[in-house]
């Protein structure tokens, strides 16, 4: 798997651990989210150039990250535990999606493109 994807997976895993904790720290979650988002923007998104077949997956990953950003903001604003738990659940689902997208992307860019 491409190094940029491996790094992104690692950041998403770390974020998942924070999100699933009993008392999530909104600031820590935001910091880890921003690290993952920057990794995606600067290292993973550019893979669309050499791997055009990866574009649909990258587009979905970008969309899911934007939705996750809203969940992070709402989690930080949550004042009731039930609201926090709902956000944690939604964030966990999006992180699961993102990890699945990483797998799909790894499969799409795995072999070097054949010269035609």
Secondary structure, DSSP 4 states (H G I P E B T S, - for coil): --HHHHHHHHHHHHHHHHHTSTT--HHHHHHHHHHHHHHIIIIITTHHHH-GGGHHHHHHHHHHHHHHHHHHHHHHH--SHHHHHHHHHHHHHHHHHHHHHHHHHHHHHSSPPPP-
